[in-house]
Protein backbone atom coordinates (compact mmCIF):
# COMPACT_ATOMS: atom_id res chain seq x y z
CA UNK A 1 0.00 0.00 0.00
CA UNK A 2 1.14 3.54 -0.73
CA UNK A 3 2.72 5.22 2.35
CA UNK A 4 0.71 8.43 1.78
CA UNK A 5 -2.56 6.49 1.78
CA UNK A 6 -1.45 4.53 4.85
CA UNK A 7 -0.76 7.77 6.73
CA UNK A 8 -4.16 9.17 5.75
CA UNK A 9 -5.97 6.01 6.85
CA UNK A 10 -4.07 5.99 10.14
CA UNK A 11 -5.00 9.62 10.84
CA UNK A 12 -8.62 8.93 9.91
CA UNK A 13 -8.81 5.93 12.26
CA UNK A 14 -7.22 7.95 15.06
CA UNK A 15 -9.85 10.66 14.60
CA UNK A 16 -12.68 8.11 14.67
CA UNK A 17 -11.22 6.49 17.79
CA UNK A 18 -11.03 9.80 19.66
CA UNK A 19 -14.60 10.74 18.78
CA UNK A 20 -15.97 7.24 19.32
CA UNK A 21 -14.47 6.93 22.79
CA UNK A 22 -16.44 9.88 24.09
CA UNK A 23 -19.64 8.72 22.39
CA UNK A 24 -19.29 5.27 23.98
CA UNK A 25 -18.60 6.77 27.41
CA UNK A 26 -21.70 8.97 27.20
CA UNK A 27 -23.85 6.11 25.93
CA UNK A 28 -22.77 3.66 28.62
CA UNK A 29 -23.07 6.31 31.33
CA UNK A 30 -26.65 7.03 30.30
CA UNK A 31 -27.44 3.30 30.29
CA UNK A 32 -25.99 2.86 33.79
CA UNK A 33 -27.93 5.88 35.09
CA UNK A 34 -31.19 4.51 33.66
CA UNK A 35 -30.57 1.08 35.21
CA UNK A 36 -29.77 2.62 38.60
CA UNK A 37 -32.91 4.78 38.48
CA UNK A 38 -35.01 1.72 37.61
CA UNK A 39 -33.48 -0.12 40.57
CA UNK A 40 -34.25 2.77 42.92
CA UNK A 41 -37.84 2.90 41.63
CA UNK A 42 -38.31 -0.83 42.20
CA UNK A 43 -36.68 -0.59 45.65
CA UNK A 44 -39.08 2.16 46.73
CA UNK A 45 -42.11 0.29 45.35
CA UNK A 46 -41.03 -3.17 46.58
CA UNK A 47 -43.65 -3.33 49.32
CA UNK A 48 -46.42 -2.59 46.84
CA UNK A 49 -45.12 -5.27 44.45
CA UNK A 50 -44.64 -7.87 47.20
CA UNK A 51 -48.09 -7.24 48.68
CA UNK A 52 -49.63 -7.96 45.29
CA UNK A 53 -47.77 -11.28 45.07
CA UNK A 54 -48.86 -12.27 48.59
CA UNK A 55 -52.48 -11.45 47.77
CA UNK A 56 -52.28 -13.69 44.70
CA UNK A 57 -50.89 -16.53 46.79
CA UNK A 58 -53.67 -16.20 49.36
CA UNK A 59 -56.44 -16.14 46.76
CA UNK A 60 -55.10 -18.92 44.51
CA UNK A 61 -55.84 -22.61 44.92
CA UNK A 62 -53.44 -24.73 46.91
CA UNK A 63 -51.29 -27.27 45.07
CA UNK A 64 -53.11 -30.17 46.77
CA UNK A 65 -56.44 -29.00 45.39
CA UNK A 66 -54.98 -28.72 41.89
CA UNK A 67 -53.50 -32.25 42.08
CA UNK A 68 -56.82 -33.69 43.25
CA UNK A 69 -58.67 -32.00 40.42
CA UNK A 70 -56.20 -33.26 37.81
CA UNK A 71 -56.33 -36.81 39.08
CA UNK A 72 -60.13 -36.81 39.10
CA UNK A 73 -60.14 -35.65 35.50
CA UNK A 74 -58.12 -38.65 34.36
CA UNK A 75 -60.20 -41.20 36.26
CA UNK A 76 -57.77 -41.86 39.10
CA UNK A 77 -59.16 -42.02 42.59
DRENKE-242692 format. One record per residue (C-alpha): chain; x, y, z. Coordinates in nm, 3 decimals. Layout:
residues N
A/X/Y/Z
...
//
This chain:
residues 77
A/0.000/0.000/0.000
A/0.114/0.354/-0.073
A/0.272/0.522/0.235
A/0.071/0.843/0.178
A/-0.256/0.649/0.178
A/-0.145/0.453/0.485
A/-0.076/0.777/0.673
A/-0.416/0.917/0.575
A/-0.597/0.601/0.685
A/-0.407/0.599/1.014
A/-0.500/0.962/1.084
A/-0.862/0.893/0.991
A/-0.881/0.593/1.226
A/-0.722/0.795/1.506
A/-0.985/1.066/1.460
A/-1.268/0.811/1.467
A/-1.122/0.649/1.779
A/-1.103/0.980/1.966
A/-1.460/1.074/1.878
A/-1.597/0.724/1.932
A/-1.447/0.693/2.279
A/-1.644/0.988/2.409
A/-1.964/0.872/2.239
A/-1.929/0.527/2.398
A/-1.860/0.677/2.741
A/-2.170/0.897/2.720
A/-2.385/0.611/2.593
A/-2.277/0.366/2.862
A/-2.307/0.631/3.133
A/-2.665/0.703/3.030
A/-2.744/0.330/3.029
A/-2.599/0.286/3.379
A/-2.793/0.588/3.509
A/-3.119/0.451/3.366
A/-3.057/0.108/3.521
A/-2.977/0.262/3.860
A/-3.291/0.478/3.848
A/-3.501/0.172/3.761
A/-3.348/-0.012/4.057
A/-3.425/0.277/4.292
A/-3.784/0.290/4.163
A/-3.831/-0.083/4.220
A/-3.668/-0.059/4.565
A/-3.908/0.216/4.673
A/-4.211/0.029/4.535
A/-4.103/-0.317/4.658
A/-4.365/-0.333/4.932
A/-4.642/-0.259/4.684
A/-4.512/-0.527/4.445
A/-4.464/-0.787/4.720
A/-4.809/-0.724/4.868
A/-4.963/-0.796/4.529
A/-4.777/-1.128/4.507
A/-4.886/-1.227/4.859
A/-5.248/-1.145/4.777
A/-5.228/-1.369/4.470
A/-5.089/-1.653/4.679
A/-5.367/-1.620/4.936
A/-5.644/-1.614/4.676
A/-5.510/-1.892/4.451
A/-5.584/-2.261/4.492
A/-5.344/-2.473/4.691
A/-5.129/-2.727/4.507
A/-5.311/-3.017/4.677
A/-5.644/-2.900/4.539
A/-5.498/-2.872/4.189
A/-5.350/-3.225/4.208
A/-5.682/-3.369/4.325
A/-5.867/-3.200/4.042
A/-5.620/-3.326/3.781
A/-5.633/-3.681/3.908
A/-6.013/-3.681/3.910
A/-6.014/-3.565/3.550
A/-5.812/-3.865/3.436
A/-6.020/-4.120/3.626
A/-5.777/-4.186/3.910
A/-5.916/-4.202/4.259
//
